[in-house]
Amino acid sequence: MEVTRAEVNRNFTKLTVSATSDEPGAVLTAFAGGVELGQLELKGDRYVGRFELNGTPVNNVEVHSSLGGCAQRAVPFGNNSVHC
């Protein structure tokens, strides 16, 4: 699994997350600051989620797979996805 994109708007009220997974049927769930944001939706060959935030700055996004595995990416300037 890899988090390919994690972008937040200027006032930290909207977060967009994209991820990929090699495991068919995986359910991917996004977290920020230890809070579950929700599930990503499978669109073609990638998973995408758009989430509302409360205005608190977000430094990292983690995506957890229902099949085991986790990846994280720094927000908003992270260039690499890393496994957690």
C-alpha positions in Angstrom: 0.0 0.0 0.0 1.1 3.6 -0.7 -0.3 7.0 0.1 0.2 8.8 -3.2 -1.3 12.2 -2.3 -2.3 14.0 0.8 -3.3 17.7 0.4 -5.0 20.1 2.7 -6.5 23.5 2.0 -5.1 26.7 3.6 -7.4 26.8 6.5 -7.2 23.1 7.3 -10.9 22.4 6.6 -10.6 20.0 3.7 -8.2 17.1 3.2 -7.8 15.0 0.0 -6.1 11.6 0.2 -5.2 9.2 -2.6 -3.7 5.7 -2.1 -3.0 2.5 -3.9 -3.1 -1.1 -2.8 -2.1 -4.4 -4.4 -4.7 -6.3 -2.4 -8.0 -6.6 -4.2 -10.9 -6.1 -1.8 -9.0 -4.1 0.8 -10.9 -1.4 2.7 -8.7 1.6 3.3 -9.4 4.0 6.2 -7.7 7.4 6.6 -6.6 8.8 10.0 -5.1 12.2 10.9 -3.9 13.2 14.4 -5.1 9.8 15.7 -8.6 10.5 14.6 -10.4 8.3 12.1 -11.6 10.4 9.1 -13.3 7.7 7.1 -12.9 5.2 4.3 -11.4 5.9 0.9 -13.4 5.0 -2.1 -12.0 2.8 -4.9 -12.0 4.8 -8.2 -10.5 2.8 -11.0 -7.0 1.7 -9.9 -6.7 4.0 -6.8 -8.5 4.9 -3.6 -9.6 8.5 -3.0 -11.1 10.2 0.0 -12.2 13.8 0.6 -12.7 14.7 4.3 -13.8 17.7 6.3 -11.4 18.9 9.0 -12.0 21.2 12.0 -9.3 23.7 11.1 -6.6 22.2 13.3 -3.3 21.8 11.4 -2.6 18.3 10.1 1.0 17.0 9.9 0.6 13.4 8.7 -2.1 11.2 7.2 -2.1 7.5 7.9 -4.0 5.0 5.8 -4.8 1.6 7.3 -5.8 -1.5 5.2 -8.5 -3.9 6.4 -6.1 -6.7 5.3 -3.2 -5.5 7.4 -0.8 -2.8 6.6 -0.4 0.9 6.9 1.2 3.8 5.1 1.6 7.4 6.0 2.5 10.7 4.3 3.4 14.1 5.5 0.9 16.9 4.8 1.0 19.1 2.8 4.6 18.8 1.5 5.3 15.1 1.9 7.1 13.7 -1.1 7.2 10.1 0.0 4.9 7.5 1.5 6.3 5.4 4.2 5.0 2.2 5.9 3.9 2.5 9.5 
